[in-house]
Amino acid sequence: MRNSISAMVVVTVISSALVGGTDTASAASVELSTYTCAQFLSDVANQNTVSKLIRSTMMISWAAGYAAAHQKNDIRADMAALKIISGVLGNVCRKSPSELAPRAFSIAIDNFAKRE
């Protein structure tokens, strides 16, 4: 729990600096635990604000880390892997727009791992 609180503090400080404010509304824009697939798809399609770009990029980065943690051989988190993860995340989210994005992705990775 302490690590997740520390990570949230770091994310809050970074997002506040990037978004250009210190208010909690700006920082809350990067919360992934309540981030739905519909929000992800909207943010990716309309990256016209810094908060949308940060939020979608953070989701892709989290998903790449989650997938890398489930790899059996060499761990990949290079640019090609991020592109693949972005595509998988987009496909998963189109199928279940009301689902939480982290949950939808983790289910997809778990199902894929079971098939291997």
N, CA, C and O atoms as a Tinker XYZ file with bonds, in Angstrom:
   464  protein
     1  N      0.827000   -1.195000    0.000000    73     2
     2  CA     0.000000    0.000000    0.000000    64     1     3
     3  C      0.868000    1.256000    0.000000    63     2     4     5
     4  O      0.561000    2.233000   -0.682000    81     3
     5  N      1.945000    1.220000    0.764000    73     3     6
     6  CA     2.807000    2.389000    0.843000    64     5     7
     7  C      3.412000    2.719000   -0.517000    63     6     8     9
     8  O      3.494000    3.889000   -0.890000    81     7
     9  N      3.837000    1.696000   -1.261000    73     7    10
    10  CA     4.405000    1.929000   -2.591000    64     9    11
    11  C      3.399000    2.541000   -3.541000    63    10    12    13
    12  O      3.747000    3.413000   -4.337000    81    11
    13  N      2.141000    2.090000   -3.467000    73    11    14
    14  CA     1.133000    2.659000   -4.357000    64    13    15
    15  C      0.833000    4.107000   -3.994000    63    14    16    17
    16  O      0.557000    4.924000   -4.872000    81    15
    17  N      0.887000    4.433000   -2.691000    73    15    18
    18  CA     0.680000    5.827000   -2.275000    64    17    19
    19  C      1.840000    6.672000   -2.760000    63    18    20    21
    20  O      1.631000    7.770000   -3.277000    81    19
    21  N      3.073000    6.175000   -2.601000    73    19    22
    22  CA     4.243000    6.908000   -3.078000    64    21    23
    23  C      4.181000    7.122000   -4.579000    63    22    24    25
    24  O      4.488000    8.208000   -5.071000    81    23
    25  N      3.784000    6.089000   -5.306000    73    23    26
    26  CA     3.674000    6.206000   -6.759000    64    25    27
    27  C      2.616000    7.237000   -7.137000    63    26    28    29
    28  O      2.808000    8.005000   -8.080000    81    27
    29  N      1.505000    7.259000   -6.411000    73    27    30
    30  CA     0.442000    8.222000   -6.704000    64    29    31
    31  C      0.907000    9.649000   -6.435000    63    30    32    33
    32  O      0.545000   10.568000   -7.169000    81    31
    33  N      1.706000    9.838000   -5.388000    73    31    34
    34  CA     2.241000   11.171000   -5.094000    64    33    35
    35  C      3.141000   11.626000   -6.231000    63    34    36    37
    36  O      3.053000   12.773000   -6.668000    81    35
    37  N      4.004000   10.743000   -6.716000    73    35    38
    38  CA     4.893000   11.074000   -7.828000    64    37    39
    39  C      4.082000   11.402000   -9.071000    63    38    40    41
    40  O      4.352000   12.397000   -9.744000    81    39
    41  N      3.090000   10.573000   -9.380000    73    39    42
    42  CA     2.244000   10.813000  -10.552000    64    41    43
    43  C      1.509000   12.137000  -10.417000    63    42    44    45
    44  O      1.382000   12.880000  -11.390000    81    43
    45  N      1.025000   12.438000   -9.218000    73    43    46
    46  CA     0.308000   13.692000   -8.985000    64    45    47
    47  C      1.214000   14.887000   -9.214000    63    46    48    49
    48  O      0.813000   15.857000   -9.857000    81    47
    49  N      2.424000   14.826000   -8.698000    73    47    50
    50  CA     3.364000   15.931000   -8.870000    64    49    51
    51  C      3.733000   16.102000  -10.338000    63    50    52    53
    52  O      3.734000   17.220000  -10.853000    81    51
    53  N      4.047000   15.006000  -11.012000    73    51    54
    54  CA     4.409000   15.082000  -12.436000    64    53    55
    55  C      3.245000   15.596000  -13.273000    63    54    56    57
    56  O      3.427000   16.466000  -14.125000    81    55
    57  N      2.048000   15.062000  -13.033000    73    55    58
    58  CA     0.902000   15.493000  -13.837000    64    57    59
    59  C      0.561000   16.947000  -13.573000    63    58    60    61
    60  O      0.178000   17.672000  -14.492000    81    59
    61  N      0.696000   17.380000  -12.331000    73    59    62
    62  CA     0.421000   18.780000  -12.020000    64    61    63
    63  C      1.387000   19.686000  -12.766000    63    62    64    65
    64  O      0.991000   20.723000  -13.296000    81    63
    65  N      2.648000   19.296000  -12.805000    73    63    66
    66  CA     3.643000   20.097000  -13.509000    64    65    67
    67  C      3.363000   20.124000  -15.010000    63    66    68    69
    68  O      3.470000   21.175000  -15.642000    81    67
    69  N      3.007000   18.976000  -15.581000    73    67    70
    70  CA     2.755000   18.907000  -17.019000    64    69    71
    71  C      1.460000   19.595000  -17.423000    63    70    72    73
    72  O      1.389000   20.257000  -18.458000    81    71
    73  N      0.438000   19.428000  -16.590000    73    71    74
    74  CA    -0.859000   20.032000  -16.907000    64    73    75
    75  C     -0.826000   21.524000  -16.642000    63    74    76    77
    76  O     -1.631000   22.277000  -17.190000    81    75
    77  N      0.103000   21.949000  -15.803000    73    75    78
    78  CA     0.259000   23.375000  -15.570000    64    77    79
    79  C     -0.467000   23.884000  -14.347000    63    78    80    81
    80  O     -0.788000   25.070000  -14.273000    81    79
    81  N     -0.732000   23.024000  -13.394000    73    79    82
    82  CA    -1.391000   23.471000  -12.180000    64    81    83
    83  C     -1.100000   22.536000  -11.040000    63    82    84    85
    84  O     -0.526000   21.461000  -11.212000    81    83
    85  N     -1.512000   22.975000   -9.863000    73    83    86
    86  CA    -1.287000   22.137000   -8.697000    64    85    87
    87  C     -2.603000   21.707000   -8.070000    63    86    88    89
    88  O     -2.605000   21.066000   -7.019000    81    87
    89  N     -3.706000   22.043000   -8.688000    73    87    90
    90  CA    -4.992000   21.672000   -8.127000    64    89    91
    91  C     -5.252000   20.177000   -8.306000    63    90    92    93
    92  O     -4.690000   19.545000   -9.201000    81    91
    93  N     -6.089000   19.630000   -7.467000    73    91    94
    94  CA    -6.346000   18.188000   -7.505000    64    93    95
    95  C     -7.124000   17.787000   -8.745000    63    94    96    97
    96  O     -7.052000   16.628000   -9.154000    81    95
    97  N     -7.855000   18.685000   -9.347000    73    95    98
    98  CA    -8.589000   18.335000  -10.571000    64    97    99
    99  C     -7.627000   17.970000  -11.690000    63    98   100   101
   100  O     -7.878000   17.030000  -12.445000    81    99
   101  N     -6.536000   18.699000  -11.800000    73    99   102
   102  CA    -5.534000   18.380000  -12.822000    64   101   103
   103  C     -4.871000   17.055000  -12.522000    63   102   104   105
   104  O     -4.669000   16.239000  -13.421000    81   103
   105  N     -4.534000   16.837000  -11.269000    73   103   106
   106  CA    -3.866000   15.600000  -10.885000    64   105   107
   107  C     -4.791000   14.403000  -11.027000    63   106   108   109
   108  O     -4.339000   13.317000  -11.389000    81   107
   109  N     -6.064000   14.580000  -10.751000    73   107   110
   110  CA    -7.011000   13.472000  -10.822000    64   109   111
   111  C     -7.185000   12.970000  -12.248000    63   110   112   113
   112  O     -7.673000   11.860000  -12.459000    81   111
   113  N     -6.792000   13.774000  -13.224000    73   111   114
   114  CA    -6.970000   13.375000  -14.612000    64   113   115
   115  C     -6.099000   12.191000  -15.005000    63   114   116   117
   116  O     -6.293000   11.625000  -16.081000    81   115
   117  N     -5.148000   11.802000  -14.168000    73   115   118
   118  CA    -4.285000   10.674000  -14.496000    64   117   119
   119  C     -4.605000    9.432000  -13.670000    63   118   120   121
   120  O     -3.816000    8.487000  -13.659000    81   119
   121  N     -5.716000    9.412000  -12.993000    73   119   122
   122  CA    -6.130000    8.248000  -12.201000    64   121   123
   123  C     -6.571000    7.135000  -13.142000    63   122   124   125
   124  O     -7.516000    7.309000  -13.911000    81   123
   125  N     -5.888000    5.985000  -13.084000    73   123   126
   126  CA    -6.195000    4.878000  -13.978000    64   125   127
   127  C     -7.156000    3.861000  -13.380000    63   126   128   129
   128  O     -7.749000    3.075000  -14.119000    81   127
   129  N     -7.324000    3.855000  -12.070000    73   127   130
   130  CA    -8.177000    2.828000  -11.455000    64   129   131
   131  C     -9.649000    2.992000  -11.809000    63   130   132   133
   132  O    -10.428000    2.051000  -11.660000    81   131
   133  N    -10.033000    4.160000  -12.270000    73   131   134
   134  CA   -11.427000    4.397000  -12.672000    64   133   135
   135  C    -11.531000    4.732000  -14.171000    63   134   136   137
   136  O    -12.574000    5.192000  -14.635000    81   135
   137  N    -10.474000    4.506000  -14.902000    73   135   138
   138  CA   -10.370000    4.856000  -16.326000    64   137   139
   139  C    -11.059000    3.785000  -17.166000    63   138   140   141
   140  O    -10.622000    2.634000  -17.176000    81   139
   141  N    -12.108000    4.141000  -17.857000    73   139   142
   142  CA   -12.854000    3.169000  -18.656000    64   141   143
   143  C    -12.270000    3.056000  -20.066000    63   142   144   145
   144  O    -11.514000    3.911000  -20.527000    81   143
   145  N    -12.646000    1.989000  -20.710000    73   143   146
   146  CA   -12.228000    1.788000  -22.103000    64   145   147
   147  C    -12.756000    2.916000  -22.992000    63   146   148   149
   148  O    -12.049000    3.383000  -23.885000    81   147
   149  N    -13.976000    3.347000  -22.754000    73   147   150
   150  CA   -14.545000    4.438000  -23.558000    64   149   151
   151  C    -13.715000    5.708000  -23.397000    63   150   152   153
   152  O    -13.478000    6.424000  -24.370000    81   151
   153  N    -13.274000    5.990000  -22.172000    73   151   154
   154  CA   -12.432000    7.164000  -21.951000    64   153   155
   155  C    -11.095000    7.017000  -22.669000    63   154   156   157
   156  O    -10.594000    7.971000  -23.263000    81   155
   157  N    -10.520000    5.814000  -22.609000    73   155   158
   158  CA    -9.251000    5.575000  -23.296000    64   157   159
   159  C     -9.402000    5.816000  -24.801000    63   158   160   161
   160  O     -8.596000    6.522000  -25.408000    81   159
   161  N    -10.430000    5.231000  -25.386000    73   159   162
   162  CA   -10.644000    5.388000  -26.827000    64   161   163
   163  C    -10.863000    6.851000  -27.196000    63   162   164   165
   164  O    -10.360000    7.318000  -28.218000    81   163
   165  N    -11.604000    7.567000  -26.374000    73   163   166
   166  CA   -11.839000    8.989000  -26.613000    64   165   167
   167  C    -10.541000    9.787000  -26.494000    63   166   168   169
   168  O    -10.260000   10.655000  -27.321000    81   167
   169  N     -9.758000    9.487000  -25.466000    73   167   170
   170  CA    -8.493000   10.206000  -25.268000    64   169   171
   171  C     -7.522000    9.966000  -26.414000    63   170   172   173
   172  O     -6.842000   10.892000  -26.855000    81   171
   173  N     -7.454000    8.731000  -26.898000    73   171   174
   174  CA    -6.552000    8.405000  -28.003000    64   173   175
   175  C     -7.007000    9.101000  -29.289000    63   174   176   177
   176  O     -6.181000    9.570000  -30.072000    81   175
   177  N     -8.298000    9.165000  -29.497000    73   175   178
   178  CA    -8.838000    9.786000  -30.714000    64   177   179
   179  C     -8.748000   11.305000  -30.681000    63   178   180   181
   180  O     -8.667000   11.945000  -31.729000    81   179
   181  N     -8.761000   11.885000  -29.488000    73   179   182
   182  CA    -8.799000   13.351000  -29.344000    64   181   183
   183  C     -7.732000   13.828000  -28.374000    63   182   184   185
   184  O     -8.050000   14.318000  -27.290000    81   183
   185  N     -6.481000   13.690000  -28.750000    73   183   186
   186  CA    -5.399000   14.089000  -27.850000    64   185   187
   187  C     -5.130000   15.581000  -27.953000    63   186   188   189
   188  O     -3.999000   16.009000  -28.187000    81   187
   189  N     -6.186000   16.364000  -27.776000    73   187   190
   190  CA    -6.074000   17.809000  -27.914000    64   189   191
   191  C     -5.754000   18.520000  -26.606000    63   190   192   193
   192  O     -5.602000   19.742000  -26.591000    81   191
   193  N     -5.648000   17.774000  -25.504000    73   191   194
   194  CA    -5.235000   18.374000  -24.246000    64   193   195
   195  C     -4.123000   17.526000  -23.646000    63   194   196   197
   196  O     -4.013000   16.330000  -23.915000    81   195
   197  N     -3.316000   18.163000  -22.842000    73   195   198
   198  CA    -2.201000   17.460000  -22.212000    64   197   199
   199  C     -2.710000   16.340000  -21.319000    63   198   200   201
   200  O     -2.114000   15.264000  -21.284000    81   199
   201  N     -3.801000   16.574000  -20.596000    73   199   202
   202  CA    -4.296000   15.552000  -19.669000    64   201   203
   203  C     -4.740000   14.287000  -20.410000    63   202   204   205
   204  O     -4.543000   13.182000  -19.906000    81   203
   205  N     -5.334000   14.431000  -21.591000    73   203   206
   206  CA    -5.738000   13.256000  -22.383000    64   205   207
   207  C     -4.518000   12.498000  -22.881000    63   206   208   209
   208  O     -4.490000   11.268000  -22.855000    81   207
   209  N     -3.521000   13.227000  -23.331000    73   207   210
   210  CA    -2.289000   12.604000  -23.802000    64   209   211
   211  C     -1.592000   11.867000  -22.661000    63   210   212   213
   212  O     -1.139000   10.736000  -22.836000    81   211
   213  N     -1.506000   12.497000  -21.507000    73   211   214
   214  CA    -0.854000   11.871000  -20.348000    64   213   215
   215  C     -1.614000   10.627000  -19.928000    63   214   216   217
   216  O     -1.016000    9.575000  -19.701000    81   215
   217  N     -2.916000   10.743000  -19.827000    73   215   218
   218  CA    -3.727000    9.622000  -19.350000    64   217   219
   219  C     -3.642000    8.428000  -20.298000    63   218   220   221
   220  O     -3.464000    7.299000  -19.840000    81   219
   221  N     -3.763000    8.647000  -21.589000    73   219   222
   222  CA    -3.692000    7.528000  -22.540000    64   221   223
   223  C     -2.287000    6.936000  -22.596000    63   222   224   225
   224  O     -2.133000    5.720000  -22.706000    81   223
   225  N     -1.274000    7.774000  -22.523000    73   223   226
   226  CA     0.107000    7.285000  -22.523000    64   225   227
   227  C      0.400000    6.494000  -21.254000    63   226   228   229
   228  O      1.092000    5.476000  -21.307000    81   227
   229  N     -0.114000    6.945000  -20.124000    73   227   230
   230  CA     0.079000    6.204000  -18.880000    64   229   231
   231  C     -0.610000    4.848000  -18.951000    63   230   232   233
   232  O     -0.073000    3.859000  -18.450000    81   231
   233  N     -1.775000    4.783000  -19.555000    73   231   234
   234  CA    -2.487000    3.513000  -19.672000    64   233   235
   235  C     -1.698000    2.547000  -20.555000    63   234   236   237
   236  O     -1.571000    1.367000  -20.225000    81   235
   237  N     -1.176000    3.036000  -21.662000    73   235   238
   238  CA    -0.378000    2.197000  -22.559000    64   237   239
   239  C      0.884000    1.725000  -21.840000    63   238   240   241
   240  O      1.265000    0.561000  -21.961000    81   239
   241  N      1.527000    2.608000  -21.101000    73   239   242
   242  CA     2.732000    2.235000  -20.359000    64   241   243
   243  C      2.426000    1.196000  -19.295000    63   242   244   245
   244  O      3.170000    0.230000  -19.131000    81   243
   245  N      1.323000    1.394000  -18.565000    73   243   246
   246  CA     0.930000    0.407000  -17.546000    64   245   247
   247  C      0.672000   -0.946000  -18.216000    63   246   248   249
   248  O      1.131000   -1.978000  -17.729000    81   247
   249  N     -0.052000   -0.939000  -19.316000    73   247   250
   250  CA    -0.381000   -2.180000  -20.011000    64   249   251
   251  C      0.886000   -2.879000  -20.509000    63   250   252   253
   252  O      0.978000   -4.106000  -20.447000    81   251
   253  N      1.854000   -2.120000  -20.996000    73   251   254
   254  CA     3.110000   -2.717000  -21.454000    64   253   255
   255  C      3.850000   -3.363000  -20.287000    63   254   256   257
   256  O      4.414000   -4.447000  -20.433000    81   255
   257  N      3.850000   -2.711000  -19.146000    73   255   258
   258  CA     4.478000   -3.284000  -17.959000    64   257   259
   259  C      3.770000   -4.536000  -17.487000    63   258   260   261
   260  O      4.411000   -5.505000  -17.081000    81   259
   261  N      2.441000   -4.515000  -17.540000    73   259   262
   262  CA     1.653000   -5.681000  -17.127000    64   261   263
   263  C      1.950000   -6.864000  -18.051000    63   262   264   265
   264  O      2.143000   -7.990000  -17.591000    81   263
   265  N      1.984000   -6.599000  -19.340000    73   263   266
   266  CA     2.269000   -7.671000  -20.302000    64   265   267
   267  C      3.696000   -8.183000  -20.128000    63   266   268   269
   268  O      3.931000   -9.390000  -20.188000    81   267
   269  N      4.642000   -7.284000  -19.914000    73   267   270
   270  CA     6.041000   -7.688000  -19.736000    64   269   271
   271  C      6.201000   -8.575000  -18.507000    63   270   272   273
   272  O      7.002000   -9.510000  -18.517000    81   271
   273  N      5.456000   -8.291000  -17.465000    73   271   274
   274  CA     5.534000   -9.088000  -16.236000    64   273   275
   275  C      5.039000  -10.511000  -16.452000    63   274   276   277
   276  O      5.378000  -11.406000  -15.678000    81   275
   277  N      4.245000  -10.730000  -17.489000    73   275   278
   278  CA     3.707000  -12.058000  -17.789000    64   277   279
   279  C      4.497000  -12.802000  -18.869000    63   278   280   281
   280  O      4.141000  -13.923000  -19.234000    81   279
   281  N      5.556000  -12.191000  -19.376000    73   279   282
   282  CA     6.352000  -12.831000  -20.412000    64   281   283
   283  C      7.209000  -13.937000  -19.832000    63   282   284   285
   284  O      7.712000  -13.828000  -18.713000    81   283
   285  N      7.372000  -14.998000  -20.596000    73   283   286
   286  CA     8.150000  -16.151000  -20.134000    64   285   287
   287  C      9.630000  -15.998000  -20.450000    63   286   288   289
   288  O     10.467000  -16.491000  -19.694000    81   287
   289  N      9.969000  -15.347000  -21.516000    73   287   290
   290  CA    11.369000  -15.234000  -21.938000    64   289   291
   291  C     11.862000  -13.809000  -21.722000    63   290   292   293
   292  O     11.602000  -13.212000  -20.678000    81   291
   293  N     12.559000  -13.275000  -22.686000    73   291   294
   294  CA    13.071000  -11.915000  -22.568000    64   293   295
   295  C     11.929000  -10.907000  -22.476000    63   294   296   297
   296  O     10.956000  -10.974000  -23.227000    81   295
   297  N     12.067000   -9.987000  -21.552000    73   295   298
   298  CA    11.041000   -8.954000  -21.359000    64   297   299
   299  C     11.248000   -7.858000  -22.396000    63   298   300   301
   300  O     12.359000   -7.369000  -22.596000    81   299
   301  N     10.143000   -7.483000  -23.055000    73   299   302
   302  CA    10.183000   -6.420000  -24.060000    64   301   303
   303  C      9.335000   -5.250000  -23.612000    63   302   304   305
   304  O      8.185000   -5.417000  -23.205000    81   303
   305  N      9.904000   -4.084000  -23.691000    73   303   306
   306  CA     9.146000   -2.863000  -23.471000    64   305   307
   307  C      9.706000   -1.766000  -24.373000    63   306   308   309
   308  O      9.774000   -0.599000  -23.988000    81   307
   309  N     10.102000   -2.163000  -25.573000    73   307   310
   310  CA    10.641000   -1.212000  -26.536000    64   309   311
   311  C      9.499000   -0.544000  -27.307000    63   310   312   313
   312  O      8.326000   -0.817000  -27.048000    81   311
   313  N      9.839000    0.309000  -28.231000    73   311   314
   314  CA     8.831000    1.057000  -28.981000    64   313   315
   315  C      7.897000    0.131000  -29.761000    63   314   316   317
   316  O      6.694000    0.383000  -29.832000    81   315
   317  N      8.438000   -0.927000  -30.340000    73   315   318
   318  CA     7.593000   -1.871000  -31.086000    64   317   319
   319  C      6.582000   -2.539000  -30.147000    63   318   320   321
   320  O      5.420000   -2.726000  -30.507000    81   319
   321  N      7.032000   -2.891000  -28.955000    73   319   322
   322  CA     6.131000   -3.512000  -27.979000    64   321   323
   323  C      5.029000   -2.537000  -27.572000    63   322   324   325
   324  O      3.872000   -2.930000  -27.425000    81   323
   325  N      5.387000   -1.272000  -27.391000    73   323   326
   326  CA     4.370000   -0.270000  -27.028000    64   325   327
   327  C      3.327000   -0.116000  -28.137000    63   326   328   329
   328  O      2.143000    0.062000  -27.851000    81   327
   329  N      3.753000   -0.184000  -29.382000    73   327   330
   330  CA     2.806000   -0.092000  -30.503000    64   329   331
   331  C      1.869000   -1.298000  -30.519000    63   330   332   333
   332  O      0.668000   -1.158000  -30.751000    81   331
   333  N      2.423000   -2.476000  -30.271000    73   331   334
   334  CA     1.588000   -3.682000  -30.236000    64   333   335
   335  C      0.592000   -3.593000  -29.090000    63   334   336   337
   336  O     -0.590000   -3.890000  -29.264000    81   335
   337  N      1.064000   -3.186000  -27.922000    73   335   338
   338  CA     0.193000   -3.064000  -26.748000    64   337   339
   339  C     -0.895000   -2.037000  -27.009000    63   338   340   341
   340  O     -2.043000   -2.245000  -26.617000    81   339
   341  N     -0.561000   -0.941000  -27.659000    73   339   342
   342  CA    -1.573000    0.084000  -27.980000    64   341   343
   343  C     -2.675000   -0.507000  -28.843000    63   342   344   345
   344  O     -3.856000   -0.245000  -28.614000    81   343
   345  N     -2.292000   -1.306000  -29.836000    73   343   346
   346  CA    -3.280000   -1.937000  -30.711000    64   345   347
   347  C     -4.152000   -2.936000  -29.968000    63   346   348   349
   348  O     -5.370000   -2.967000  -30.145000    81   347
   349  N     -3.514000   -3.755000  -29.132000    73   347   350
   350  CA    -4.279000   -4.735000  -28.347000    64   349   351
   351  C     -5.240000   -4.021000  -27.412000    63   350   352   353
   352  O     -6.406000   -4.398000  -27.303000    81   351
   353  N     -4.752000   -2.997000  -26.742000    73   351   354
   354  CA    -5.601000   -2.245000  -25.815000    64   353   355
   355  C     -6.770000   -1.601000  -26.545000    63   354   356   357
   356  O     -7.892000   -1.608000  -26.039000    81   355
   357  N     -6.525000   -1.047000  -27.724000    73   355   358
   358  CA    -7.604000   -0.466000  -28.519000    64   357   359
   359  C     -8.646000   -1.492000  -28.908000    63   358   360   361
   360  O     -9.845000   -1.228000  -28.816000    81   359
   361  N     -8.199000   -2.669000  -29.345000    73   359   362
   362  CA    -9.134000   -3.734000  -29.731000    64   361   363
   363  C     -9.953000   -4.211000  -28.542000    63   362   364   365
   364  O    -11.167000   -4.388000  -28.648000    81   363
   365  N     -9.293000   -4.419000  -27.417000    73   363   366
   366  CA    -9.982000   -4.876000  -26.208000    64   365   367
   367  C    -11.025000   -3.840000  -25.780000    63   366   368   369
   368  O    -12.144000   -4.192000  -25.406000    81   367
   369  N    -10.650000   -2.579000  -25.838000    73   367   370
   370  CA   -11.560000   -1.522000  -25.389000    64   369   371
   371  C    -12.738000   -1.315000  -26.344000    63   370   372   373
   372  O    -13.825000   -0.949000  -25.898000    81   371
   373  N    -12.545000   -1.540000  -27.643000    73   371   374
   374  CA   -13.666000   -1.425000  -28.580000    64   373   375
   375  C    -14.722000   -2.488000  -28.296000    63   374   376   377
   376  O    -15.914000   -2.254000  -28.493000    81   375
   377  N    -14.280000   -3.658000  -27.832000    73   375   378
   378  CA   -15.208000   -4.745000  -27.528000    64   377   379
   379  C    -15.975000   -4.516000  -26.225000    63   378   380   381
   380  O    -17.099000   -4.996000  -26.074000    81   379
   381  N    -15.373000   -3.786000  -25.285000    73   379   382
   382  CA   -15.984000   -3.585000  -23.960000    64   381   383
   383  C    -15.798000   -2.144000  -23.499000    63   382   384   385
   384  O    -15.060000   -1.902000  -22.543000    81   383
   385  N    -16.450000   -1.175000  -24.153000    73   383   386
   386  CA   -16.205000    0.231000  -23.815000    64   385   387
   387  C    -16.575000    0.631000  -22.384000    63   386   388   389
   388  O    -16.016000    1.591000  -21.855000    81   387
   389  N    -17.489000   -0.075000  -21.760000    73   387   390
   390  CA   -17.880000    0.316000  -20.397000    64   389   391
   391  C    -16.980000   -0.308000  -19.326000    63   390   392   393
   392  O    -17.067000    0.054000  -18.153000    81   391
   393  N    -16.123000   -1.239000  -19.729000    73   391   394
   394  CA   -15.219000   -1.912000  -18.789000    64   393   395
   395  C    -14.085000   -0.975000  -18.382000    63   394   396   397
   396  O    -13.688000   -0.098000  -19.150000    81   395
   397  N    -13.567000   -1.167000  -17.168000    73   395   398
   398  CA   -12.375000   -0.422000  -16.765000    64   397   399
   399  C    -11.217000   -0.878000  -17.644000    63   398   400   401
   400  O    -11.008000   -2.076000  -17.833000    81   399
   401  N    -10.474000    0.068000  -18.173000    73   399   402
   402  CA    -9.404000   -0.265000  -19.125000    64   401   403
   403  C     -8.353000   -1.206000  -18.523000    63   402   404   405
   404  O     -7.985000   -2.182000  -19.176000    81   403
   405  N     -7.855000   -0.954000  -17.301000    73   403   406
   406  CA    -6.867000   -1.903000  -16.763000    64   405   407
   407  C     -7.434000   -3.320000  -16.603000    63   406   408   409
   408  O     -6.732000   -4.302000  -16.844000    81   407
   409  N     -8.676000   -3.420000  -16.207000    73   407   410
   410  CA    -9.297000   -4.737000  -16.025000    64   409   411
   411  C     -9.481000   -5.443000  -17.366000    63   410   412   413
   412  O     -9.183000   -6.631000  -17.487000    81   411
   413  N     -9.964000   -4.730000  -18.361000    73   411   414
   414  CA   -10.170000   -5.319000  -19.689000    64   413   415
   415  C     -8.852000   -5.834000  -20.259000    63   414   416   417
   416  O     -8.802000   -6.923000  -20.831000    81   415
   417  N     -7.796000   -5.059000  -20.105000    73   415   418
   418  CA    -6.504000   -5.467000  -20.631000    64   417   419
   419  C     -5.946000   -6.658000  -19.864000    63   418   420   421
   420  O     -5.426000   -7.596000  -20.469000    81   419
   421  N     -6.048000   -6.628000  -18.544000    73   419   422
   422  CA    -5.504000   -7.732000  -17.754000    64   421   423
   423  C     -6.236000   -9.039000  -18.043000    63   422   424   425
   424  O     -5.616000  -10.103000  -18.056000    81   423
   425  N     -7.536000   -8.972000  -18.274000    73   423   426
   426  CA    -8.296000  -10.174000  -18.643000    64   425   427
   427  C     -7.812000  -10.704000  -19.992000    63   426   428   429
   428  O     -7.645000  -11.911000  -20.167000    81   427
   429  N     -7.590000   -9.800000  -20.940000    73   427   430
   430  CA    -7.113000  -10.220000  -22.265000    64   429   431
   431  C     -5.741000  -10.881000  -22.171000    63   430   432   433
   432  O     -5.508000  -11.909000  -22.808000    81   431
   433  N     -4.840000  -10.315000  -21.396000    73   431   434
   434  CA    -3.502000  -10.890000  -21.244000    64   433   435
   435  C     -3.582000  -12.232000  -20.522000    63   434   436   437
   436  O     -2.905000  -13.183000  -20.913000    81   435
   437  N     -4.394000  -12.318000  -19.483000    73   435   438
   438  CA    -4.554000  -13.585000  -18.754000    64   437   439
   439  C     -5.114000  -14.671000  -19.668000    63   438   440   441
   440  O     -4.658000  -15.814000  -19.624000    81   439
   441  N     -6.099000  -14.323000  -20.494000    73   439   442
   442  CA    -6.665000  -15.296000  -21.441000    64   441   443
   443  C     -5.632000  -15.731000  -22.470000    63   442   444   445
   444  O     -5.560000  -16.907000  -22.826000    81   443
   445  N     -4.839000  -14.790000  -22.943000    73   443   446
   446  CA    -3.785000  -15.113000  -23.899000    64   445   447
   447  C     -2.749000  -16.049000  -23.265000    63   446   448   449
   448  O     -2.308000  -17.014000  -23.889000    81   447
   449  N     -2.371000  -15.753000  -22.030000    73   447   450
   450  CA    -1.371000  -16.573000  -21.327000    64   449   451
   451  C     -1.876000  -18.003000  -21.111000    63   450   452   453
   452  O     -1.087000  -18.947000  -21.148000    81   451
   453  N     -3.155000  -18.165000  -20.890000    73   451   454
   454  CA    -3.729000  -19.500000  -20.698000    64   453   455
   455  C     -3.658000  -20.329000  -21.971000    63   454   456   457
   456  O     -3.531000  -21.552000  -21.911000    81   455
   457  N     -3.740000  -19.661000  -23.138000    73   455   458
   458  CA    -3.694000  -20.359000  -24.427000    64   457   459
   459  C     -2.307000  -20.841000  -24.782000    63   458   460   461
   460  O     -2.152000  -21.807000  -25.530000    81   459
   461  N     -1.286000  -20.170000  -24.245000    73   459   462
   462  CA     0.100000  -20.535000  -24.594000    64   461   463
   463  C      0.538000  -21.797000  -23.921000    63   462   464
   464  O      1.673000  -22.236000  -24.110000    81   463
